[in-house]
């Protein structure tokens, strides 16, 4: 299951994580976001012991999306050791997200 990431817990759950982190920036009204949701959930389950996979609702959180210049959704950011190391903008196949996640392990 994906972790709910918010402006309030972002530093603790993402920047201070000892594991690589993948954060999906999404919104309920976004069709492409809904399209990739099953892939994000599947990766969260498959990598639960090795990585953190989270989702941030951009309608409920505005500080972190602004800080990382998230201008369109879905945007998926990849963090390692508290640093942004990769990103994916727009809908993509599960294999694309998995490739970027595996590179951080």
PEKATA-V430329 format. One line per field, one symbol per residue. ss: DSSP state (H for helix, E for strand, - for the rest). Layout:
ss: ???
This chain:
ss: --EE-----HHHHHH----EEEEEEE----HHHHHHHHHHHHHHHH----EEEEEEE-----HHHHH-------EEEEEE--EEEEEEE----HHHHHHHHH---
